[in-house]
Amino acid sequence: MSSRARRTSVKVRHSSPQKSSKHTSFDVTLFLDSAGLGRKIEKFREKEIVFSQGDPAKNVLYLREGGVKLTVVNATGKEAVVAMLGPGDFVGEGCLLGLPFRMSTATAIMRTSLLAIEKDEMMRVLHREHAFSEHFISYMLSRNIRVEGDLIDQLFNSSEKRLARALLLLARYGEQDRPQKAIPTVSQEVLAEMIGTTRPRVSVFMNKFRKLGFIEYGDRLRGLQINKSLLSVVLHD
């Protein structure tokens, strides 16, 4: 074999392999369901404070299980419930806009598990992962529609309709993913705060809904079961 042929052979033998063109897709569900760099899972008992109005805003929280209520207190000490959030919801996203402090107090209304995502990590993923930014934007748009619905509900609907709507929202009826028929039991005091009425009135409506078969609860059931027929209360004029 000639020296020229040997040089060609060596050149071919030592050529660099081509880089793989495969790209690993970002798994939004895995990111939100697990701890990792810049994020950790935290758990709270019923009535435990997640964060308080005026606390430093350092992270965004994603609710994995349970639920929280958001309340605000004015200068005279009057408290108002401004939102009720459940699994799949984000809370504390104001820090992404540069808000230095929490604008409300978040309190667990049942046993709750959430993912705390540090602000820098949240910003990094929003900028680099299209799938996550699309998911987050879609959520924020849906939540904006829900907030508008809450306002209309408070202005024009009776307390009975407001309670029915609140229960359906807790059970996630109307959302794209599969709704929960059963939810952890929520106290009547919390339900009264949610819809702006008294606990005795909530008790009357709950008993009525139960007799009509719209909801089910009791010792044999784990939590509160919400039946689709409850929609009739909201849709009825």
ABEGO torsion letter per residue (X at the ends): XBAAAAAAAAAAAABBBBBBABBBBBBAAAAAABBBBGBBBBBBBBGBBABBBGBBBABBBBBABEBBBBBBBBAAGBBBBABBBBBGBBBGAAAAAGBABBABBBBBABBBBBBBBBAAAAAAAAAABAAAAAAAAAAAAAAAAAAAAAAAAAAABBAAAAAAAAAAAAAGBGBABBBBABBBBBBAAAAAAAAGBBAAAAAAAAAAAAAAGABBBEAABBEBBBBAAAAAAAABX
